[in-house]
Amino acid sequence: QVQLVESGGGLVQPGGSLGLSCTASGSIGRFYAMGWYRQAPGKQRELVARIFKTGSTNYADSVKGRFTISRDNAKNTVYLQMNILKPEDTAVYYCNAATGVGLSGYWGQGTKVTVSS
């Protein structure tokens, strides 16, 4: 069993920046991919960004050019740097460790991000 703990959420004004962290209880290097997902009120959970074991990344179209995912295997931590935040980025952000293709793997408890003036 792997535990994922997110941190860094909070309230930020539109146009601002926020960084999220997700620290795993074990090595993240063994996972197929580490990802960030989000769920806004009344909406389904959606992929925000993923970083694969190979180091490649992919992003939702809505965050491309604004968000950056990265990881530090030595610290068992994955990061999400969010810039030029918009009100529509408001959601609970969840960290995910995927154990394989199409497998959901492990989830964190979520951290809330609110973008509002």
PyMOL commands that place a pseudoatom at each C-alpha (Angstrom):
pseudoatom trace, name=CA, resn=GLN, resi=1, chain=A, elem=C, hetatm=0, pos=[0.000, 0.000, 0.000]
pseudoatom trace, name=CA, resn=VAL, resi=2, chain=A, elem=C, hetatm=0, pos=[1.252, 3.450, -0.916]
pseudoatom trace, name=CA, resn=GLN, resi=3, chain=A, elem=C, hetatm=0, pos=[0.141, 6.659, 0.731]
pseudoatom trace, name=CA, resn=LEU, resi=4, chain=A, elem=C, hetatm=0, pos=[0.140, 9.922, -1.183]
pseudoatom trace, name=CA, resn=VAL, resi=5, chain=A, elem=C, hetatm=0, pos=[-0.023, 13.211, 0.684]
pseudoatom trace, name=CA, resn=GLU, resi=6, chain=A, elem=C, hetatm=0, pos=[-0.748, 16.427, -1.179]
pseudoatom trace, name=CA, resn=SER, resi=7, chain=A, elem=C, hetatm=0, pos=[0.042, 19.903, 0.059]
pseudoatom trace, name=CA, resn=GLY, resi=8, chain=A, elem=C, hetatm=0, pos=[0.144, 23.456, -1.210]
pseudoatom trace, name=CA, resn=GLY, resi=9, chain=A, elem=C, hetatm=0, pos=[-3.473, 24.233, -1.953]
pseudoatom trace, name=CA, resn=GLY, resi=10, chain=A, elem=C, hetatm=0, pos=[-5.132, 27.453, -0.942]
pseudoatom trace, name=CA, resn=LEU, resi=11, chain=A, elem=C, hetatm=0, pos=[-6.717, 30.671, -2.108]
pseudoatom trace, name=CA, resn=VAL, resi=12, chain=A, elem=C, hetatm=0, pos=[-5.086, 32.670, -4.877]
pseudoatom trace, name=CA, resn=GLN, resi=13, chain=A, elem=C, hetatm=0, pos=[-6.175, 35.584, -7.026]
pseudoatom trace, name=CA, resn=PRO, resi=14, chain=A, elem=C, hetatm=0, pos=[-6.720, 35.230, -10.767]
pseudoatom trace, name=CA, resn=GLY, resi=15, chain=A, elem=C, hetatm=0, pos=[-3.417, 35.522, -12.577]
pseudoatom trace, name=CA, resn=GLY, resi=16, chain=A, elem=C, hetatm=0, pos=[-1.506, 34.278, -9.578]
pseudoatom trace, name=CA, resn=SER, resi=17, chain=A, elem=C, hetatm=0, pos=[0.616, 31.186, -9.027]
pseudoatom trace, name=CA, resn=LEU, resi=18, chain=A, elem=C, hetatm=0, pos=[0.509, 28.228, -6.712]
pseudoatom trace, name=CA, resn=GLY, resi=19, chain=A, elem=C, hetatm=0, pos=[2.630, 25.126, -6.298]
pseudoatom trace, name=CA, resn=LEU, resi=20, chain=A, elem=C, hetatm=0, pos=[1.353, 21.736, -5.219]
pseudoatom trace, name=CA, resn=SER, resi=21, chain=A, elem=C, hetatm=0, pos=[3.408, 18.863, -3.856]
pseudoatom trace, name=CA, resn=CYS, resi=22, chain=A, elem=C, hetatm=0, pos=[2.628, 15.183, -3.508]
pseudoatom trace, name=CA, resn=THR, resi=23, chain=A, elem=C, hetatm=0, pos=[4.882, 13.014, -1.393]
pseudoatom trace, name=CA, resn=ALA, resi=24, chain=A, elem=C, hetatm=0, pos=[4.624, 9.244, -1.508]
pseudoatom trace, name=CA, resn=SER, resi=25, chain=A, elem=C, hetatm=0, pos=[5.342, 6.839, 1.322]
pseudoatom trace, name=CA, resn=GLY, resi=26, chain=A, elem=C, hetatm=0, pos=[7.530, 4.811, -1.042]
pseudoatom trace, name=CA, resn=SER, resi=27, chain=A, elem=C, hetatm=0, pos=[9.494, 5.087, -4.238]
pseudoatom trace, name=CA, resn=ILE, resi=28, chain=A, elem=C, hetatm=0, pos=[7.658, 6.817, -7.070]
pseudoatom trace, name=CA, resn=GLY, resi=29, chain=A, elem=C, hetatm=0, pos=[10.153, 5.673, -9.654]
pseudoatom trace, name=CA, resn=ARG, resi=30, chain=A, elem=C, hetatm=0, pos=[8.432, 2.299, -9.952]
pseudoatom trace, name=CA, resn=PHE, resi=31, chain=A, elem=C, hetatm=0, pos=[5.086, 3.689, -11.045]
pseudoatom trace, name=CA, resn=TYR, resi=32, chain=A, elem=C, hetatm=0, pos=[4.003, 3.819, -14.671]
pseudoatom trace, name=CA, resn=ALA, resi=33, chain=A, elem=C, hetatm=0, pos=[3.044, 7.459, -14.202]
pseudoatom trace, name=CA, resn=MET, resi=34, chain=A, elem=C, hetatm=0, pos=[2.475, 10.077, -11.540]
pseudoatom trace, name=CA, resn=GLY, resi=35, chain=A, elem=C, hetatm=0, pos=[-0.344, 12.465, -12.197]
pseudoatom trace, name=CA, resn=TRP, resi=36, chain=A, elem=C, hetatm=0, pos=[-2.451, 15.323, -10.994]
pseudoatom trace, name=CA, resn=TYR, resi=37, chain=A, elem=C, hetatm=0, pos=[-6.199, 15.270, -11.451]
pseudoatom trace, name=CA, resn=ARG, resi=38, chain=A, elem=C, hetatm=0, pos=[-8.834, 17.733, -10.357]
pseudoatom trace, name=CA, resn=GLN, resi=39, chain=A, elem=C, hetatm=0, pos=[-12.513, 17.737, -9.589]
pseudoatom trace, name=CA, resn=ALA, resi=40, chain=A, elem=C, hetatm=0, pos=[-14.586, 20.882, -9.561]
pseudoatom trace, name=CA, resn=PRO, resi=41, chain=A, elem=C, hetatm=0, pos=[-17.970, 21.009, -7.798]
pseudoatom trace, name=CA, resn=GLY, resi=42, chain=A, elem=C, hetatm=0, pos=[-20.591, 19.202, -9.840]
pseudoatom trace, name=CA, resn=LYS, resi=43, chain=A, elem=C, hetatm=0, pos=[-18.062, 17.955, -12.379]
pseudoatom trace, name=CA, resn=GLN, resi=44, chain=A, elem=C, hetatm=0, pos=[-16.217, 14.734, -13.026]
pseudoatom trace, name=CA, resn=ARG, resi=45, chain=A, elem=C, hetatm=0, pos=[-12.621, 14.249, -12.054]
pseudoatom trace, name=CA, resn=GLU, resi=46, chain=A, elem=C, hetatm=0, pos=[-10.328, 15.133, -14.939]
pseudoatom trace, name=CA, resn=LEU, resi=47, chain=A, elem=C, hetatm=0, pos=[-6.693, 14.707, -15.787]
pseudoatom trace, name=CA, resn=VAL, resi=48, chain=A, elem=C, hetatm=0, pos=[-4.562, 17.807, -15.358]
pseudoatom trace, name=CA, resn=ALA, resi=49, chain=A, elem=C, hetatm=0, pos=[-1.051, 16.517, -16.016]
pseudoatom trace, name=CA, resn=ARG, resi=50, chain=A, elem=C, hetatm=0, pos=[0.984, 13.327, -15.922]
pseudoatom trace, name=CA, resn=ILE, resi=51, chain=A, elem=C, hetatm=0, pos=[4.648, 12.498, -15.869]
pseudoatom trace, name=CA, resn=PHE, resi=52, chain=A, elem=C, hetatm=0, pos=[5.602, 9.033, -17.002]
pseudoatom trace, name=CA, resn=LYS, resi=53, chain=A, elem=C, hetatm=0, pos=[8.333, 6.740, -15.798]
pseudoatom trace, name=CA, resn=THR, resi=54, chain=A, elem=C, hetatm=0, pos=[10.248, 7.673, -18.931]
pseudoatom trace, name=CA, resn=GLY, resi=55, chain=A, elem=C, hetatm=0, pos=[10.101, 11.351, -17.979]
pseudoatom trace, name=CA, resn=SER, resi=56, chain=A, elem=C, hetatm=0, pos=[7.695, 12.345, -20.704]
pseudoatom trace, name=CA, resn=THR, resi=57, chain=A, elem=C, hetatm=0, pos=[4.706, 14.459, -19.789]
pseudoatom trace, name=CA, resn=ASN, resi=58, chain=A, elem=C, hetatm=0, pos=[1.244, 15.272, -21.008]
pseudoatom trace, name=CA, resn=TYR, resi=59, chain=A, elem=C, hetatm=0, pos=[-1.201, 17.983, -20.073]
pseudoatom trace, name=CA, resn=ALA, resi=60, chain=A, elem=C, hetatm=0, pos=[-4.856, 18.802, -20.423]
pseudoatom trace, name=CA, resn=ASP, resi=61, chain=A, elem=C, hetatm=0, pos=[-5.364, 21.371, -23.169]
pseudoatom trace, name=CA, resn=SER, resi=62, chain=A, elem=C, hetatm=0, pos=[-6.847, 23.778, -20.639]
pseudoatom trace, name=CA, resn=VAL, resi=63, chain=A, elem=C, hetatm=0, pos=[-3.591, 24.014, -18.674]
pseudoatom trace, name=CA, resn=LYS, resi=64, chain=A, elem=C, hetatm=0, pos=[-0.943, 23.733, -21.385]
pseudoatom trace, name=CA, resn=GLY, resi=65, chain=A, elem=C, hetatm=0, pos=[1.542, 26.562, -21.146]
pseudoatom trace, name=CA, resn=ARG, resi=66, chain=A, elem=C, hetatm=0, pos=[0.408, 27.467, -17.628]
pseudoatom trace, name=CA, resn=PHE, resi=67, chain=A, elem=C, hetatm=0, pos=[1.034, 24.352, -15.529]
pseudoatom trace, name=CA, resn=THR, resi=68, chain=A, elem=C, hetatm=0, pos=[4.210, 22.318, -15.186]
pseudoatom trace, name=CA, resn=ILE, resi=69, chain=A, elem=C, hetatm=0, pos=[4.518, 18.860, -13.669]
pseudoatom trace, name=CA, resn=SER, resi=70, chain=A, elem=C, hetatm=0, pos=[7.835, 17.610, -12.368]
pseudoatom trace, name=CA, resn=ARG, resi=71, chain=A, elem=C, hetatm=0, pos=[9.166, 15.029, -9.974]
pseudoatom trace, name=CA, resn=ASP, resi=72, chain=A, elem=C, hetatm=0, pos=[12.059, 14.339, -7.659]
pseudoatom trace, name=CA, resn=ASN, resi=73, chain=A, elem=C, hetatm=0, pos=[12.511, 10.597, -7.347]
pseudoatom trace, name=CA, resn=ALA, resi=74, chain=A, elem=C, hetatm=0, pos=[15.015, 11.013, -4.536]
pseudoatom trace, name=CA, resn=LYS, resi=75, chain=A, elem=C, hetatm=0, pos=[12.358, 12.791, -2.470]
pseudoatom trace, name=CA, resn=ASN, resi=76, chain=A, elem=C, hetatm=0, pos=[9.501, 10.580, -3.681]
pseudoatom trace, name=CA, resn=THR, resi=77, chain=A, elem=C, hetatm=0, pos=[7.692, 13.773, -4.582]
pseudoatom trace, name=CA, resn=VAL, resi=78, chain=A, elem=C, hetatm=0, pos=[5.845, 15.053, -7.612]
pseudoatom trace, name=CA, resn=TYR, resi=79, chain=A, elem=C, hetatm=0, pos=[5.067, 18.717, -8.108]
pseudoatom trace, name=CA, resn=LEU, resi=80, chain=A, elem=C, hetatm=0, pos=[2.574, 20.808, -10.004]
pseudoatom trace, name=CA, resn=GLN, resi=81, chain=A, elem=C, hetatm=0, pos=[3.493, 24.418, -10.618]
pseudoatom trace, name=CA, resn=MET, resi=82, chain=A, elem=C, hetatm=0, pos=[0.422, 26.395, -11.601]
pseudoatom trace, name=CA, resn=ASN, resi=83, chain=A, elem=C, hetatm=0, pos=[0.795, 29.834, -13.154]
pseudoatom trace, name=CA, resn=ILE, resi=84, chain=A, elem=C, hetatm=0, pos=[-1.656, 32.345, -14.588]
pseudoatom trace, name=CA, resn=LEU, resi=85, chain=A, elem=C, hetatm=0, pos=[-4.423, 30.750, -12.583]
pseudoatom trace, name=CA, resn=LYS, resi=86, chain=A, elem=C, hetatm=0, pos=[-8.019, 31.249, -13.653]
pseudoatom trace, name=CA, resn=PRO, resi=87, chain=A, elem=C, hetatm=0, pos=[-11.266, 30.944, -11.690]
pseudoatom trace, name=CA, resn=GLU, resi=88, chain=A, elem=C, hetatm=0, pos=[-12.048, 27.818, -13.707]
pseudoatom trace, name=CA, resn=ASP, resi=89, chain=A, elem=C, hetatm=0, pos=[-8.971, 26.172, -12.184]
pseudoatom trace, name=CA, resn=THR, resi=90, chain=A, elem=C, hetatm=0, pos=[-10.820, 26.079, -8.873]
pseudoatom trace, name=CA, resn=ALA, resi=91, chain=A, elem=C, hetatm=0, pos=[-11.112, 22.453, -7.799]
pseudoatom trace, name=CA, resn=VAL, resi=92, chain=A, elem=C, hetatm=0, pos=[-9.855, 19.802, -5.455]
pseudoatom trace, name=CA, resn=TYR, resi=93, chain=A, elem=C, hetatm=0, pos=[-6.565, 18.552, -6.853]
pseudoatom trace, name=CA, resn=TYR, resi=94, chain=A, elem=C, hetatm=0, pos=[-5.656, 14.904, -6.405]
pseudoatom trace, name=CA, resn=CYS, resi=95, chain=A, elem=C, hetatm=0, pos=[-2.341, 13.163, -6.789]
pseudoatom trace, name=CA, resn=ASN, resi=96, chain=A, elem=C, hetatm=0, pos=[-2.294, 9.783, -8.498]
pseudoatom trace, name=CA, resn=ALA, resi=97, chain=A, elem=C, hetatm=0, pos=[0.262, 7.012, -8.806]
pseudoatom trace, name=CA, resn=ALA, resi=98, chain=A, elem=C, hetatm=0, pos=[-0.657, 4.763, -11.705]
pseudoatom trace, name=CA, resn=THR, resi=99, chain=A, elem=C, hetatm=0, pos=[0.577, 1.188, -11.496]
pseudoatom trace, name=CA, resn=GLY, resi=100, chain=A, elem=C, hetatm=0, pos=[0.119, 0.477, -15.177]
pseudoatom trace, name=CA, resn=VAL, resi=101, chain=A, elem=C, hetatm=0, pos=[-1.644, 1.413, -18.386]
pseudoatom trace, name=CA, resn=GLY, resi=102, chain=A, elem=C, hetatm=0, pos=[-5.313, 1.920, -17.651]
pseudoatom trace, name=CA, resn=LEU, resi=103, chain=A, elem=C, hetatm=0, pos=[-4.851, 1.175, -13.983]
pseudoatom trace, name=CA, resn=SER, resi=104, chain=A, elem=C, hetatm=0, pos=[-5.885, 3.780, -11.462]
pseudoatom trace, name=CA, resn=GLY, resi=105, chain=A, elem=C, hetatm=0, pos=[-3.375, 2.846, -8.795]
pseudoatom trace, name=CA, resn=TYR, resi=106, chain=A, elem=C, hetatm=0, pos=[-3.262, 5.027, -5.714]
pseudoatom trace, name=CA, resn=TRP, resi=107, chain=A, elem=C, hetatm=0, pos=[-4.857, 8.362, -4.841]
pseudoatom trace, name=CA, resn=GLY, resi=108, chain=A, elem=C, hetatm=0, pos=[-4.132, 11.090, -2.373]
pseudoatom trace, name=CA, resn=GLN, resi=109, chain=A, elem=C, hetatm=0, pos=[-6.782, 12.731, -0.232]
pseudoatom trace, name=CA, resn=GLY, resi=110, chain=A, elem=C, hetatm=0, pos=[-6.830, 15.905, -2.311]
pseudoatom trace, name=CA, resn=THR, resi=111, chain=A, elem=C, hetatm=0, pos=[-5.953, 19.527, -1.733]
pseudoatom trace, name=CA, resn=LYS, resi=112, chain=A, elem=C, hetatm=0, pos=[-8.310, 22.394, -2.481]
pseudoatom trace, name=CA, resn=VAL, resi=113, chain=A, elem=C, hetatm=0, pos=[-7.365, 25.208, -4.824]
pseudoatom trace, name=CA, resn=THR, resi=114, chain=A, elem=C, hetatm=0, pos=[-9.576, 28.258, -5.022]
pseudoatom trace, name=CA, resn=VAL, resi=115, chain=A, elem=C, hetatm=0, pos=[-8.943, 30.979, -7.583]
pseudoatom trace, name=CA, resn=SER, resi=116, chain=A, elem=C, hetatm=0, pos=[-10.947, 34.039, -6.709]
pseudoatom trace, name=CA, resn=SER, resi=117, chain=A, elem=C, hetatm=0, pos=[-10.611, 37.770, -6.234]
for i in range(1, 117): cmd.bond("trace and resi %d" % i, "trace and resi %d" % (i + 1))
show_as sticks, trace
zoom trace
